[in-house]
Amino acid sequence: MDAVGLGALNVDRLYRVASLLQDGESFGDDFGEYPGGSAANTIYALARLGMSTGFFGAVGDDPEGRLLLRSFTRAGTDTSGICVKRKARTGIALAISDRQGSRSLYIFPGANSLLTASDVDMAVIGRCRLVHMSSFLGEGQQALQRELLDALPQQAALSFAPGLLYVVKGWQWLQPFLRRASVVFMNGDELGRLTGERLLPGIARCLEAGAGSVVVTLGAGLPLVGDERLGEAPDMEVVRAPVPPGHGRDVRIVALVGRPDGCYLVEASIARRGRLEATGAGDAFAAGFLFGYLEGKGPVECGRLGHTEASFMLTKPGARSGLPNRAVLLNRVKSLFA
């Protein structure tokens, strides 16, 4: 198996509004219910790209749980590792998203909090090329993930998307994950909160802790020159890979890929069309990047694959809406970067 995921399984209830209110009352734009869960979204996207995938998690015996199982099955993901907890409700993520792409997120873990070590088949883990983890709300499941770090076979790569939920636990708490991870995914805000540093020195600190690669997504991007948020890391070589001429004028740095041999800037032309939907974009980026990683691509090409995969998410609601298959993704990458 190419990749197996371990993380929360939630149904996303997404409400779209004009703007997020601190207090008050207003009309909403629309709402919908979609399959979700960070690691689950990434594994689903990898399955759409033709990778053999599986998932370990827990759902309730309810319509929401059946929705999640159906979504995976249609994509071709092995669901034998997903436990149905008969007396629990499936986890819910309530997301309120505004027209600018900002959101507020509330998690109701439900069946996720009942996942135990006995639910995870280490024989399956031992046969996969990559394990992808994201956060759990429950302390028992967090402990399970930490125990799994030591049990992972050496040949299995670990990719890890801590999210803000784990980042706020602090540097010491996250160090075992960083030490074992082949690839760590964070956005720029998460990296800053975790390390207390600007981007380049923050990446350098994570690499010094043992991470194989640190991938930082930058949302709408940074200008190519003169942005103080990059900071300085004197011992880290910064490697540019400019976008070929003729691919748009508004070129920005959309991601950073830090490795022991340097920090690679992923540049792309930013198109601003329609309403931005942030839900699931980071999970899709991770899928595109990991697709390239599993195919043996270099850091810049992986970053471009991630950026392109995420671009399919930015105009449709739901964390899995419109995700491409392999041919569609590769054609889009070619049109953007060839």
LINTA-V615957 format. One record per residue. N is the residue number from 1. RES is the residue in three letters. SS is DSSP state (h for helix, s for strand, l for the rest). PHI is phi in radians with two decimals (NA if undefined). D_LAST is the distance of its C-alpha to the last C-alpha in Angstrom with 2 decimals. Layout:
N	RES	SS	PHI	D_LAST
N	RES	SS	PHI	D_LAST
This chain:
1	MET	l	NA	30.85
2	ASP	l	-1.30	27.43
3	ALA	s	-2.61	28.22
4	VAL	s	-2.23	31.33
5	GLY	s	-1.88	31.86
6	LEU	s	-2.44	34.94
7	GLY	l	3.13	35.47
8	ALA	l	-1.23	37.08
9	LEU	l	-1.96	36.95
10	ASN	s	-2.26	37.44
11	VAL	s	-1.64	37.40
12	ASP	s	-1.50	35.77
13	ARG	s	-1.79	37.95
14	LEU	s	-1.84	35.76
15	TYR	s	-1.94	37.54
16	ARG	s	-1.85	35.68
17	VAL	s	-2.34	37.58
18	ALA	l	-1.15	37.28
19	SER	l	-2.70	37.86
20	LEU	l	-1.35	39.20
21	LEU	l	-1.75	42.92
22	GLN	l	-1.33	44.96
23	ASP	l	-2.82	48.05
24	GLY	l	2.35	48.97
25	GLU	l	-2.48	48.33
26	SER	l	-2.75	45.75
27	PHE	l	-1.37	44.24
28	GLY	s	-1.62	41.17
29	ASP	s	-1.47	38.29
30	ASP	s	-2.88	37.88
31	PHE	s	-2.68	37.76
32	GLY	s	-2.83	36.69
33	GLU	s	-2.16	36.98
34	TYR	s	-2.46	34.05
35	PRO	s	-1.11	33.61
36	GLY	s	-2.70	32.64
37	GLY	l	1.86	33.07
38	SER	h	-1.00	30.32
39	ALA	h	-1.09	30.06
40	ALA	h	-1.10	30.79
41	ASN	h	-1.09	27.85
42	THR	h	-1.15	25.49
43	ILE	h	-1.14	27.13
44	TYR	h	-0.99	27.04
45	ALA	h	-1.12	23.27
46	LEU	h	-1.10	22.88
47	ALA	h	-1.10	25.19
48	ARG	h	-1.07	23.11
49	LEU	l	-1.52	20.16
50	GLY	l	1.66	22.56
51	MET	l	-1.41	24.04
52	SER	l	-1.41	27.82
53	THR	s	-2.39	29.31
54	GLY	s	-2.56	32.71
55	PHE	s	-2.61	34.31
56	PHE	s	-1.99	37.56
57	GLY	s	-3.10	39.16
58	ALA	s	-2.45	42.02
59	VAL	s	-2.30	42.63
60	GLY	s	-1.55	45.86
61	ASP	l	-1.54	47.57
62	ASP	l	-2.65	46.69
63	PRO	h	-1.00	44.40
64	GLU	h	-1.15	41.77
65	GLY	h	-1.10	41.73
66	ARG	h	-1.17	41.44
67	LEU	h	-1.06	38.50
68	LEU	h	-1.14	36.63
69	LEU	h	-1.11	37.59
70	ARG	h	-1.09	36.60
71	SER	h	-1.07	33.12
72	PHE	h	-1.09	32.50
73	THR	h	-1.06	34.11
74	ARG	h	-1.12	31.98
75	ALA	h	-1.42	28.79
76	GLY	l	1.71	30.36
77	THR	l	-1.42	31.32
78	ASP	s	-1.23	34.62
79	THR	l	-1.80	37.09
80	SER	l	-1.14	40.04
81	GLY	l	-1.55	39.69
82	ILE	s	-1.68	40.19
83	CYS	s	-1.54	43.87
84	VAL	s	-1.73	45.69
85	LYS	s	-1.58	48.22
86	ARG	l	-1.10	51.01
87	LYS	l	-1.87	52.65
88	ALA	l	-2.21	49.65
89	ARG	l	-1.60	47.33
90	THR	l	-1.12	43.59
91	GLY	s	-1.07	41.84
92	ILE	s	-2.20	40.81
93	ALA	s	-2.00	38.31
94	LEU	s	-1.66	39.31
95	ALA	s	-2.04	36.49
96	ILE	s	-1.99	37.10
97	SER	s	-2.07	33.94
98	ASP	s	-1.76	34.00
99	ARG	l	-1.23	31.94
100	GLN	l	-1.58	30.17
101	GLY	l	1.67	28.96
102	SER	l	-1.32	31.75
103	ARG	s	-2.65	33.90
104	SER	s	-2.03	37.09
105	LEU	s	-2.28	37.36
106	TYR	s	-2.22	40.60
107	ILE	s	-1.91	40.86
108	PHE	s	-2.08	43.73
109	PRO	l	-1.18	43.27
110	GLY	h	0.93	45.80
111	ALA	h	-1.07	45.39
112	ASN	h	-0.97	42.80
113	SER	h	-1.31	45.76
114	LEU	h	-1.82	47.47
115	LEU	l	-1.19	44.88
116	THR	l	-2.21	46.56
117	ALA	h	-1.04	45.86
118	SER	h	-1.19	47.56
119	ASP	h	-1.46	44.89
120	VAL	l	-1.86	42.15
121	ASP	l	-1.49	42.20
122	MET	h	-1.18	41.44
123	ALA	h	-1.13	41.31
124	VAL	h	-1.19	38.18
125	ILE	h	-0.97	36.72
126	GLY	h	-1.15	37.54
127	ARG	l	-1.75	35.54
128	CYS	l	-1.73	32.24
129	ARG	l	-1.41	29.31
130	LEU	s	-2.57	28.71
131	VAL	s	-1.96	30.96
132	HIS	s	-1.98	29.59
133	MET	s	-2.05	32.20
134	SER	s	-2.32	32.60
135	SER	l	-1.41	35.78
136	PHE	l	-2.03	39.14
137	LEU	l	-1.42	41.78
138	GLY	l	-1.37	44.73
139	GLU	h	-1.13	46.08
140	GLY	h	-1.10	46.90
141	GLN	h	-1.34	43.32
142	GLN	h	-1.11	42.11
143	ALA	h	-1.12	44.65
144	LEU	h	-1.04	43.47
145	GLN	h	-1.11	39.94
146	ARG	h	-1.13	41.37
147	GLU	h	-1.14	43.53
148	LEU	h	-1.16	40.65
149	LEU	h	-0.97	38.88
150	ASP	h	-1.32	41.60
151	ALA	h	-1.54	41.67
152	LEU	l	-1.11	38.00
153	PRO	l	-1.13	37.69
154	GLN	l	-1.03	36.01
155	GLN	l	-1.31	33.39
156	ALA	l	-1.54	32.17
157	ALA	s	-1.31	29.49
158	LEU	s	-2.02	30.29
159	SER	s	-1.91	27.88
160	PHE	s	-2.49	29.71
161	ALA	s	-2.06	29.22
162	PRO	l	-1.17	32.56
163	GLY	h	1.15	32.19
164	LEU	h	-1.09	34.73
165	LEU	h	-1.01	37.54
166	TYR	h	-1.55	37.34
167	VAL	h	-1.01	36.20
168	VAL	l	-1.23	39.46
169	LYS	l	-1.28	41.43
170	GLY	l	1.77	40.62
171	TRP	h	-1.07	39.44
172	GLN	h	-1.07	42.23
173	TRP	h	-1.13	41.80
174	LEU	h	-1.50	38.09
175	GLN	h	-0.96	38.38
176	PRO	h	-1.04	38.99
177	PHE	h	-1.19	35.77
178	LEU	h	-1.09	33.78
179	ARG	h	-1.10	35.52
180	ARG	h	-1.63	34.57
181	ALA	l	-1.30	31.07
182	SER	l	-1.39	28.04
183	VAL	s	-2.43	25.81
184	VAL	s	-2.05	27.20
185	PHE	s	-1.93	25.61
186	MET	s	-2.53	27.01
187	ASN	s	-1.63	26.26
188	GLY	h	-1.09	27.22
189	ASP	h	-1.14	30.65
190	GLU	h	-1.10	31.52
191	LEU	h	-1.06	30.66
192	GLY	h	-1.10	32.87
193	ARG	h	-1.18	35.71
194	LEU	h	-1.25	35.63
195	THR	h	-1.77	35.59
196	GLY	l	1.24	37.02
197	GLU	l	-2.10	34.37
198	ARG	l	-1.29	31.42
199	LEU	h	-1.10	27.94
200	LEU	h	-1.11	27.56
201	PRO	h	-1.14	31.22
202	GLY	h	-1.14	31.16
203	ILE	h	-1.09	28.35
204	ALA	h	-1.03	30.29
205	ARG	h	-1.13	33.40
206	CYS	h	-1.16	31.87
207	LEU	h	-1.15	30.58
208	GLU	h	-1.10	34.08
209	ALA	l	-1.32	35.50
210	GLY	l	2.10	33.72
211	ALA	l	-1.10	30.49
212	GLY	l	-1.26	27.85
213	SER	s	-2.47	24.90
214	VAL	s	-2.13	25.21
215	VAL	s	-1.90	22.46
216	VAL	s	-2.06	23.19
217	THR	s	-1.54	21.68
218	LEU	s	-2.16	22.25
219	GLY	s	1.00	22.45
220	ALA	s	-1.28	21.63
221	GLY	s	1.63	20.41
222	LEU	s	-2.00	21.84
223	PRO	l	-1.10	21.45
224	LEU	l	-1.17	19.73
225	VAL	l	-2.40	23.18
226	GLY	l	1.41	26.79
227	ASP	l	-1.69	26.92
228	GLU	h	-1.17	30.01
229	ARG	h	-1.14	28.94
230	LEU	h	-1.13	26.86
231	GLY	l	1.25	30.06
232	GLU	l	-2.36	30.46
233	ALA	l	-2.36	30.63
234	PRO	l	-0.96	31.87
235	ASP	l	-1.56	31.44
236	MET	l	-1.93	27.81
237	GLU	l	-1.29	25.01
238	VAL	s	-1.79	22.25
239	VAL	s	-2.00	18.76
240	ARG	s	-1.68	15.99
241	ALA	s	-2.37	12.24
242	PRO	l	-1.03	11.28
243	VAL	l	-1.21	8.50
244	PRO	l	-0.99	6.91
245	PRO	l	-1.00	9.58
246	GLY	l	1.57	10.00
247	HIS	l	-1.94	9.00
248	GLY	l	1.79	12.70
249	ARG	l	-1.65	15.60
250	ASP	l	-1.52	16.91
251	VAL	s	-1.62	14.81
252	ARG	s	-2.38	16.91
253	ILE	s	-1.44	17.38
254	VAL	s	-1.77	17.32
255	ALA	s	-2.82	18.40
256	LEU	s	-2.14	19.94
257	VAL	s	-2.12	20.08
258	GLY	s	-1.61	23.27
259	ARG	s	-2.42	24.29
260	PRO	l	-1.02	27.10
261	ASP	l	-1.59	24.87
262	GLY	s	2.50	23.57
263	CYS	s	-1.94	21.94
264	TYR	s	-1.71	18.16
265	LEU	s	-1.58	16.93
266	VAL	s	-1.68	14.22
267	GLU	s	-1.87	13.03
268	ALA	s	-2.71	11.76
269	SER	s	-1.37	12.72
270	ILE	l	-1.70	15.92
271	ALA	l	-1.78	17.05
272	ARG	l	-1.92	20.82
273	ARG	l	-2.29	21.89
274	GLY	l	1.28	24.97
275	ARG	l	-1.45	26.87
276	LEU	l	-1.49	25.38
277	GLU	l	-2.07	26.48
278	ALA	l	-1.37	26.47
279	THR	l	-1.06	28.21
280	GLY	l	1.52	26.24
281	ALA	h	-1.13	22.99
282	GLY	h	-1.14	23.67
283	ASP	h	-1.15	24.58
284	ALA	h	-1.17	21.39
285	PHE	h	-1.00	19.37
286	ALA	h	-1.03	21.53
287	ALA	h	-1.12	20.88
288	GLY	h	-1.08	17.10
289	PHE	h	-1.09	17.59
290	LEU	h	-1.19	20.36
291	PHE	h	-1.01	18.52
292	GLY	h	-1.12	16.12
293	TYR	h	-1.03	19.27
294	LEU	h	-1.22	21.16
295	GLU	l	-1.56	18.49
296	GLY	l	1.42	18.70
297	LYS	l	-1.38	15.35
298	GLY	l	-1.38	15.47
299	PRO	h	-1.10	16.25
300	VAL	h	-1.21	13.06
301	GLU	h	-1.12	11.14
302	CYS	h	-1.06	14.34
303	GLY	h	-1.10	14.41
304	ARG	h	-1.16	11.06
305	LEU	h	-1.08	12.42
306	GLY	h	-1.10	15.65
307	HIS	h	-1.06	14.60
308	THR	h	-1.18	12.89
309	GLU	h	-1.02	16.01
310	ALA	h	-1.13	18.25
311	SER	h	-1.12	16.88
312	PHE	l	-1.23	18.50
313	MET	l	-1.62	21.76
314	LEU	l	-1.48	22.09
315	THR	l	-2.20	23.73
316	LYS	l	-2.22	25.97
317	PRO	l	-1.28	29.05
318	GLY	l	1.60	29.54
319	ALA	l	-1.39	27.68
320	ARG	l	-2.24	26.44
321	SER	l	-1.21	26.03
322	GLY	l	1.35	22.93
323	LEU	l	-1.13	21.32
324	PRO	l	-1.49	18.81
325	ASN	l	-1.52	19.20
326	ARG	h	-1.03	16.82
327	ALA	h	-1.10	15.27
328	VAL	h	-1.14	14.83
329	LEU	h	-1.07	13.27
330	LEU	h	-1.14	10.67
331	ASN	h	-1.16	9.88
332	ARG	h	-1.15	9.78
333	VAL	h	-1.03	7.50
334	LYS	h	-1.07	4.88
335	SER	h	-1.20	6.10
336	LEU	h	-1.52	6.30
337	PHE	h	-2.22	3.82
338	ALA	l	-1.38	0.00
